[in-house]
Amino acid sequence: MAIISSGVETELIVRYQVGMTAEGSPVFRQKSFSGLKMDVSNEDLYEAATTLFALLEYPLISVSRNNRYDLTQE
């Protein structure tokens, strides 16, 4: 029994710092952008995230990619 995976969508996940606590620890937030095409390159995703955060007041901490696949039996 062979299982076939077919790409459904890519999700861009960005983590950024929104401030500091009273104790001096950083406060982080995360935002996801879903519904992106599977064939978008890693370079394009990273460039989109860094370009977006260059316009915002929050520093970008990390950029992640999450791919979703549907699995079917052959």
C-alpha positions in Angstrom: 0.0 0.0 0.0 1.7 3.2 -1.2 0.8 6.5 0.3 0.9 9.6 -1.9 1.5 13.1 -0.5 0.3 16.1 -2.3 1.2 19.6 -1.1 -1.8 21.8 -0.1 -0.4 25.0 1.3 2.5 26.8 3.0 2.3 28.8 6.1 4.7 31.6 6.9 5.3 32.1 10.7 7.1 35.1 12.1 8.1 35.7 15.7 8.8 39.2 16.9 9.5 41.1 20.1 6.8 43.6 21.2 8.5 44.9 24.3 9.9 44.0 27.8 8.3 42.9 31.0 8.7 44.9 34.2 11.4 42.4 35.2 13.3 43.1 31.9 12.5 39.9 30.0 11.5 40.2 26.3 7.9 39.7 25.3 7.4 37.8 22.1 4.4 37.4 19.7 3.9 35.1 16.8 1.9 35.7 13.6 1.0 33.2 10.9 0.2 33.9 7.3 -1.5 30.8 5.8 -2.8 29.9 2.4 0.4 30.5 0.5 1.3 28.5 -2.5 3.6 25.4 -2.0 6.0 26.5 -4.8 7.0 29.8 -3.1 10.8 29.7 -2.4 12.3 29.9 1.0 14.2 33.0 -0.2 10.9 34.7 -1.2 9.2 33.9 2.1 12.2 35.2 4.1 12.4 38.4 2.0 8.6 39.0 2.4 8.9 38.7 6.2 12.0 40.9 6.5 10.5 43.6 4.2 7.2 43.6 6.2 9.0 44.0 9.5 11.3 46.7 8.2 8.1 48.8 8.0 7.0 48.0 11.6 8.4 49.1 14.9 8.9 45.5 16.2 12.2 43.6 15.7 11.8 40.3 13.8 13.2 37.4 15.8 12.6 34.4 13.6 11.0 33.3 10.3 9.6 29.7 9.9 7.8 27.8 7.2 5.2 25.1 7.7 4.1 23.0 4.7 0.8 21.1 4.8 0.3 17.9 2.8 -2.7 15.7 2.2 -2.0 12.0 2.3 -4.0 9.5 0.2 -3.7 5.8 -0.4 -2.7 4.7 -3.9 
